[in-house]
Amino acid sequence: MDVEEFRQRGKEMVDMVADYYSNIRERRVLPNIDPGYLSSLIPSDAPHEPEKWEDVVKDIERAIMPGMTHWLHPQFHAYYPIGYSFPSVLADILCNGIPNISFTWIASPASTELEQIVLDWLVKALNLPSEFLSKNEIGEVQQGGGVIQGSASEAALVAMLAARDEAVKKLQSDCPGLKDHEAVGWLIAYGSDQAHSSFDKAARIAGVKFRKLPTDEEFALRGEALEAAIKEDTQAGLHPFYLFAALGTTSSCAFDKLPELGPICVKFGLWMHIDAAYAGSAFICPEYRPLLNGVEFAESFNFNAHKWFLTSFDCSCMWVKRRDSLISALNVDPVFLRNAASEAGVVVDYRNWQIPLGSRFRSLKLWFVMRLYGISGIQQFIRNHIELAKRFERFVQASDRFEIPVKPALGLVCFRLKGSNELNKEFMKAINDSGKVHLLGTQLRDQYVLRMAVASEQAKESDIDVTWKVISSIAEAIMNKRNS
């Protein structure tokens, strides 16, 4: 493919994406295929000779689209939103079209510096503590700063590794001669029984013990439960060092009580990491910023711009108050990566802030989105999703067949049929089998509930009405069958 054909095919591909977006309501939200479906549609060996562009494009609709779960579909209500907007898509084209791999400043100065700038923009837009800024208002370098990780899972792990490094050094200072592996064996991390599985995985990779603590009636972790666990484990000879605090849990969008947890972490020397993967985007709206109160006690904070911030995957924004803690834990310094700017200590080398050595020019997406939407446009998008969730909630409340077991939060409504868990599992399966709406189920203690997350970037009131019509008609069919 030469440059002139690239021009032509690029325009055709943009048209294809635009048509997909415009006509997505005509598709099943969930595919109707069996595992392994693709092996019968694509050869088992790669072609020896080049194929025609037209043949490749034909196979997208013939082979790929039948196996797609359409996350952009207005009746996709599973998980949480997938970040999407045309400015972000265009930024990804530019990112791939002018390839840079950022690991040292000199490897990609623009990528490194834009990442710092847009993350400082976000500190101010979200009203995060000023300690998370990389530079102050007069351009002086600060102790903190931000980095774009690939996912909230990576952010949780990176924060835990930094906290582990500090905790090991403290134990070795208190106990001279203590080996690294011995010190790590004393460490224990905490999260709630609603914490995302990334907390479990981070602890396993870091090689530390971890505990899931009980939550209150709103599925939030409270200070009393944390302090009791710290005292119990300390008496048992362990060294508590890390708290994974969740703002907007996956199952029910619960918010751990930061104002209670934070002072306890300070008192006992724990690193508090805040995971706000979904809910963090909402803090750009002043009316939802109080949900973040207590963030001033955190050592690190993370949210996924690729969930609810109109930015495509992967773009997970993480901040720390003390960048040296990350660098100390993750620093690699082979000769071939050294350069004058890095040696002088006047630049950021993001290889020491993350697990992979390099990363793509991901900050372009945030730069495009924040400039072309503006803060007001992003606020409008968030508020619209929340209003649509309230519309669905009103439908549920108006029906005597359903109940809402936990208070709805932001763009998520948890609901269920009045009846057994088995009934609700049957209900959930019937909804997804229809292919018209996609929901997820979850377990909230002894209750199986269904989750309805407003997810589509183009969702509007009529889409919520369609979702409710499908759900209520399936509920009626199930109940009629059971009562016949």
C-alpha positions as a printed Julia matrix, in Angstrom:
484×3 Matrix{Float64}:
   0.0     0.0    0.0
   1.56    3.29  -1.08
   0.72    6.71   0.3
  -1.92    7.51  -2.32
  -3.79    4.26  -1.72
  -3.47    4.93   2.01
  -5.25    8.26   1.5
  -8.08    6.52  -0.33
  -8.41    3.57   2.04
  -8.16    5.81   5.08
 -11.16    7.82   3.9
 -13.05    4.6    3.21
 -12.27    3.32   6.7
 -13.51    6.53   8.33
 -16.72    6.15   6.32
 -17.03    2.56   7.51
 -16.65    3.59  11.16
 -19.13    6.44  10.72
 -21.66    4.09   9.11
 -21.17    1.57  11.91
 -21.84    4.27  14.48
 -24.88    5.65  12.68
 -26.51    2.27  12.08
 -25.56    0.44  15.27
 -29.14    0.29  16.57
 -29.92   -2.11  13.69
 -27.53   -4.74  15.11
 -27.97   -7.28  17.91
 -26.14   -5.97  20.92
 -24.9    -9.51  21.73
 -23.7   -11.91  19.02
 -25.55  -15.13  18.32
 -22.58  -17.43  17.83
 -20.88  -20.4   19.51
 -17.32  -20.48  20.86
 -14.9   -21.21  18.06
 -17.17  -19.76  15.38
 -14.35  -17.86  13.68
 -12.19  -20.87  12.83
 -14.65  -21.95  10.13
 -14.64  -18.48   8.54
 -10.92  -17.74   8.43
  -8.18  -20.01   7.0
  -5.93  -21.83   9.43
  -2.79  -20.52   7.69
  -1.74  -16.98   6.8
  -1.84  -16.1    3.07
   1.45  -16.57   1.25
   0.69  -13.88  -1.33
  -0.82  -10.43  -0.68
  -4.59  -10.21  -0.78
  -6.75   -7.41  -2.11
  -7.96   -4.65   0.18
 -11.52   -5.23  -1.01
 -11.4    -8.86   0.11
 -10.15   -7.91   3.57
 -12.93   -5.34   3.96
 -15.6    -7.85   2.87
 -14.4   -10.2    5.61
 -15.01   -7.59   8.3
 -18.77   -7.87   7.86
 -18.67  -11.57   6.91
 -16.43  -12.85   9.72
 -15.72  -10.21  12.34
 -19.02   -8.41  12.88
 -21.0   -11.61  13.63
 -18.74  -12.13  16.65
 -18.81   -8.59  17.98
 -20.4    -7.56  21.25
 -21.39   -4.01  20.41
 -20.25   -1.9   23.34
 -21.39    1.28  21.6
 -24.94   -0.01  21.22
 -27.48    2.06  23.18
 -28.88   -1.19  24.63
 -25.46   -2.23  25.93
 -25.79   -1.82  29.71
 -23.21   -4.31  30.99
 -20.03   -3.57  32.94
 -19.52    0.22  32.72
 -19.22    2.6   29.73
 -16.5     2.18  27.15
 -14.84    5.49  26.39
 -15.63    6.7   22.9
 -15.84    9.9   20.9
 -14.86   10.93  17.41
 -12.09   13.26  18.68
 -10.56   10.32  20.54
 -10.79    8.08  17.47
  -9.06   10.73  15.37
  -6.37   11.17  18.01
  -5.7     7.42  17.87
  -5.26    7.68  14.1
  -2.66   10.39  14.67
  -1.0     8.38  17.46
  -0.55    5.43  15.12
   0.28    7.61  12.12
   3.18    9.44  13.81
   4.5     6.54  15.91
   6.43    7.3   19.07
   7.34    5.02  21.94
   7.68    6.95  25.15
  10.06    5.62  27.79
  12.66    8.35  28.16
  12.07   12.04  27.55
  14.44   12.09  24.56
  12.63    9.11  22.98
   9.51   11.29  22.69
   9.71   14.77  24.22
   6.26   15.85  23.0
   4.59   12.69  24.31
   6.25   12.99  27.71
   5.5    16.67  28.17
   1.93   16.56  26.85
   1.19   13.72  29.27
   2.34   15.89  32.16
   0.37   18.9   30.94
  -2.99   17.2   30.33
  -2.77   15.32  33.63
  -2.16   18.62  35.39
  -5.22   19.95  33.53
  -7.2    17.07  35.01
  -5.94   17.69  38.54
  -7.47   21.15  38.3
 -10.62   20.03  36.46
 -11.35   17.3   39.04
 -10.31   19.54  41.93
  -7.74   17.03  43.15
  -5.2    18.03  45.83
  -2.45   20.28  44.48
   0.11   17.71  45.67
  -0.81   15.65  42.59
   0.4    18.39  40.21
   3.69   17.89  38.39
   4.25   21.66  38.24
   2.8    24.57  40.18
   1.28   27.72  38.72
   4.68   29.33  38.11
   6.15   26.23  36.44
   8.17   24.86  39.33
   8.52   21.07  39.43
   6.6    19.5   42.32
   7.09   16.23  44.18
   3.93   14.69  42.74
   2.64   14.12  39.25
   0.55   12.0   36.95
   1.06    9.15  34.51
  -1.24    7.4   32.03
  -1.37    3.68  32.77
  -2.93    1.03  30.57
  -5.63    0.14  33.1
  -6.76    0.63  36.69
  -5.31   -2.82  37.36
  -1.86   -1.55  36.42
  -2.35    1.54  38.58
  -3.3    -0.56  41.61
  -0.24   -2.76  41.1
   2.17    0.14  40.57
   0.89    1.85  43.72
   1.2    -1.38  45.68
   4.78   -1.95  44.48
   5.73    1.57  45.55
   4.07    1.08  48.92
   5.76   -2.32  49.32
   9.17   -0.81  48.55
   8.71    1.85  51.22
   7.38   -0.62  53.77
  10.29   -3.02  53.24
  12.81   -0.22  53.71
  11.12    0.86  56.93
  11.11   -2.67  58.31
  14.77   -3.1   57.41
  15.57    0.2   59.12
  13.81   -1.01  62.26
  15.27   -4.52  62.0
  18.84   -4.39  60.6
  19.79   -7.53  58.7
  16.21   -8.32  57.66
  16.22   -9.68  54.12
  13.83   -8.39  51.46
  11.83  -11.59  51.17
  11.49  -11.81  54.93
  10.16   -8.27  55.14
   7.69   -8.88  52.3
   6.39  -11.89  54.2
   5.27   -9.61  57.02
   3.28   -7.26  54.82
  -0.5    -7.25  54.5
  -2.77   -5.14  52.28
  -6.46   -4.34  52.69
  -9.47   -3.82  50.48
 -13.2    -4.25  50.97
 -15.24   -7.33  50.17
 -16.53   -5.29  47.2
 -13.07   -4.36  45.89
 -12.29   -5.07  42.26
 -10.41   -8.28  41.46
  -7.46   -6.14  40.36
  -6.7    -5.71  44.08
  -6.38   -9.47  44.52
  -4.22   -9.77  41.42
  -1.95   -6.89  42.46
  -1.34   -8.5   45.85
  -0.53  -11.84  44.26
   1.92  -10.29  41.81
   3.52   -8.24  44.6
   3.78  -11.38  46.73
   2.03   -9.91  49.77
  -0.81  -11.07  51.97
  -4.16   -9.36  51.55
  -7.5    -9.21  53.36
 -11.0    -8.39  52.16
 -12.79   -6.45  54.91
 -16.55   -6.44  55.56
 -18.62   -3.51  54.33
 -21.67   -1.75  55.77
 -25.28   -1.93  54.6
 -24.4     0.36  51.65
 -21.47   -1.92  50.7
 -18.95    0.74  51.75
 -15.79    0.11  53.75
 -15.81    2.0   57.07
 -13.01    3.18  59.31
 -14.01    0.93  62.2
 -13.54   -2.24  60.13
 -10.14   -1.08  58.86
  -8.8    -0.1   62.26
  -9.94   -3.37  63.81
  -8.15   -5.36  61.1
  -4.96   -3.31  61.47
  -4.83   -3.9   65.22
  -5.6    -7.6   64.87
  -2.94   -8.17  62.21
  -0.33   -6.06  64.02
  -0.83   -8.17  67.16
  -0.32  -11.25  64.96
   3.09   -9.96  63.88
   2.12   -8.6   60.48
   2.84   -5.15  59.03
  -0.2    -3.44  57.44
   1.03   -1.21  54.62
  -1.62   -0.56  51.9
  -5.3     0.17  51.49
  -7.18   -0.19  48.21
 -10.08    2.25  48.64
 -12.85    2.08  46.05
 -15.0     4.94  44.83
 -17.68    3.38  42.64
 -17.4    -0.4   43.06
 -18.19   -2.62  40.1
 -21.16   -4.42  41.6
 -23.15   -1.49  42.98
 -21.11    1.73  42.57
 -20.53    1.91  46.34
 -18.19    4.51  47.82
 -15.78    3.63  50.61
 -15.79    6.24  53.39
 -12.58    8.13  52.69
 -12.99   10.68  55.51
 -12.97    7.78  57.98
 -10.36    5.63  56.26
  -7.84    8.38  55.49
  -6.95    9.43  59.05
  -6.56    5.77  60.04
  -4.13    5.22  57.17
  -2.14    8.26  58.3
  -2.2     7.09  61.92
  -0.89    3.6   61.11
   1.31    4.48  58.14
  -0.65    2.82  55.34
  -0.48    3.93  51.72
  -4.05    4.69  50.63
  -4.66    4.14  46.93
  -8.01    5.3   45.56
  -9.53    3.37  42.67
 -12.24    5.49  41.03
 -12.07    3.73  37.67
 -15.68    4.51  36.69
 -16.86    7.19  39.1
 -13.8     9.4   38.8
 -15.07   11.04  35.63
 -18.12   12.36  37.49
 -15.94   14.47  39.77
 -15.54   16.96  36.93
 -19.1    18.01  37.85
 -19.01   20.16  41.01
 -22.21   18.59  42.37
 -20.51   15.15  42.5
 -17.12   16.32  43.77
 -18.16   15.79  47.45
 -18.05   12.04  46.74
 -14.28   12.49  46.59
 -13.94   14.16  49.99
 -11.09   12.5   51.86
  -8.86   12.25  48.78
  -6.43   14.56  50.59
  -5.34   11.53  52.65
  -4.48    9.42  49.58
  -0.97    8.75  48.34
  -2.29    7.81  44.88
  -5.48    8.24  42.89
  -6.67    6.66  39.65
  -9.6     6.84  37.26
 -10.17    5.4   33.8
 -10.64    8.1   31.19
 -11.4     5.18  28.87
 -14.61    4.45  30.77
 -16.69    7.59  31.13
 -14.5    10.43  29.87
 -15.14   10.06  26.12
 -11.62    8.71  25.62
 -10.94    5.37  23.96
  -9.02    2.5   25.55
  -6.34    2.52  26.87
  -6.1     5.64  29.03
  -6.06    5.17  32.8
  -5.0     8.32  34.65
  -2.98    7.91  37.85
  -1.46   10.46  40.2
   0.94   10.19  43.12
   1.91   12.73  45.75
   5.53   11.58  45.77
   6.92   10.59  42.4
  10.17    9.41  44.01
   8.24    6.54  45.59
   7.38    5.16  42.15
  10.83    5.79  40.72
  12.54    4.1   43.65
  10.41    0.97  43.24
  10.45    0.76  39.43
  13.7     2.38  38.28
  15.64    0.65  35.52
  18.77    2.3   34.2
  20.64    0.35  31.49
  23.35    2.23  29.64
  21.39    2.36  26.38
  18.59    4.36  28.04
  20.84    7.03  29.52
  20.94   10.54  28.07
  22.0    14.0   29.13
  18.52   15.27  30.04
  17.77   12.21  32.16
  21.17   12.26  33.84
  20.66   15.93  34.73
  17.35   15.07  36.43
  15.45   17.83  34.63
  12.92   15.61  32.81
  10.44   12.82  33.5
  11.22    9.35  32.2
   7.92    7.48  32.33
   9.6     4.08  32.11
  10.1     4.45  35.87
   6.45    5.17  36.56
   4.92    2.04  34.99
   5.29   -1.7   34.44
   6.09   -1.69  30.69
   9.2     0.05  29.43
   7.37    2.05  26.78
   3.92    3.38  26.05
   2.01    4.92  23.15
   1.26    8.62  22.71
  -1.93    8.2   24.76
  -2.08   11.79  25.98
  -3.1    12.89  22.47
  -6.54   11.41  23.1
  -7.09   13.4   26.27
  -5.75   16.53  24.61
  -8.17   16.18  21.69
 -11.15   15.33  23.91
 -10.6    18.08  26.46
 -10.05   20.72  23.78
 -12.88   19.73  21.45
 -15.49   19.11  24.17
 -14.26   21.51  26.8
 -14.97   20.88  30.46
 -18.56   22.02  29.94
 -19.15   19.46  27.18
 -17.81   16.61  29.29
 -19.95   17.73  32.21
 -23.02   17.75  29.96
 -22.25   14.2   28.79
 -21.86   12.9   32.37
 -25.03   14.61  33.56
 -27.02   13.23  30.66
 -26.02    9.67  31.53
 -27.01   10.2   35.15
 -30.4    11.6   34.14
 -30.96    8.6   31.87
 -30.21    6.26  34.79
 -32.78    8.16  36.88
 -35.3     7.69  34.08
 -34.74    3.92  34.18
 -34.98    3.97  37.98
 -38.41    5.63  37.75
 -39.6     2.88  35.39
 -38.49    0.21  37.86
 -40.09    1.99  40.82
 -43.4     2.31  38.99
 -43.69   -1.46  38.52
 -44.83   -3.72  41.34
 -42.86   -6.64  39.83
 -39.45   -5.17  40.69
 -37.4    -3.98  43.62
 -34.26   -1.85  43.95
 -32.06   -3.49  46.61
 -29.4    -0.78  46.8
 -29.56    2.96  46.22
 -28.72    3.81  42.58
 -25.52    5.77  42.07
 -24.44    7.91  39.12
 -25.22    6.0   35.91
 -25.89    2.6   37.52
 -29.16    1.09  38.71
 -29.26   -2.31  40.43
 -32.67   -3.99  40.34
 -34.31   -7.41  40.51
 -37.61   -9.2   40.19
 -39.32   -9.77  43.51
 -38.57  -13.42  44.12
 -35.76  -15.93  44.39
 -32.2   -15.72  43.09
 -33.01  -18.55  40.7
 -35.86  -16.51  39.23
 -33.56  -13.54  38.67
 -30.86  -15.67  37.09
 -33.46  -17.03  34.68
 -34.6   -13.47  34.0
 -31.05  -12.31  33.38
 -30.37  -15.15  30.94
 -33.57  -14.47  29.01
 -32.67  -10.8   28.58
 -29.21  -11.56  27.22
 -30.45  -14.44  25.07
 -32.8   -12.03  23.34
 -29.78  -10.2   21.91
 -31.72   -6.94  22.22
 -30.32   -5.79  25.57
 -27.13   -6.73  27.38
 -27.03   -6.63  31.19
 -24.81   -8.16  33.85
 -25.79   -9.83  37.08
 -23.94   -9.62  40.35
 -24.18  -10.92  43.89
 -24.82   -8.46  46.7
 -24.41  -10.66  49.74
 -27.31  -13.14  49.57
 -29.14  -11.44  46.69
 -28.6   -11.92  42.97
 -29.31   -8.6   41.25
 -29.2    -7.2   37.74
 -27.1    -4.15  36.87
 -28.22   -1.54  34.33
 -25.38    0.85  33.49
 -25.96    3.68  31.04
 -23.01    3.06  28.77
 -23.45    4.23  25.18
 -21.98    7.56  24.16
 -25.06    8.22  22.0
 -27.68    7.07  24.52
 -30.85    9.17  24.77
 -34.24    8.95  26.44
 -35.82    6.88  23.67
 -33.04    4.29  24.06
 -33.8     3.9   27.76
 -37.46    3.51  26.83
 -36.55    0.69  24.42
 -34.4    -1.0   27.08
 -37.24   -0.84  29.59
 -39.76   -2.17  27.07
 -37.57   -5.21  26.35
 -36.86   -5.88  30.04
 -40.46   -5.48  31.19
 -41.86   -7.63  28.38
 -39.43  -10.44  29.18
 -40.31  -10.15  32.86
 -44.0   -10.42  32.02
 -43.41  -13.5   29.87
 -41.4   -15.23  32.61
 -43.96  -14.47  35.31
 -46.88  -15.54  33.12
 -45.11  -18.81  32.36
 -44.46  -19.45  36.04
 -48.04  -18.64  36.99
 -49.66  -20.7   34.25
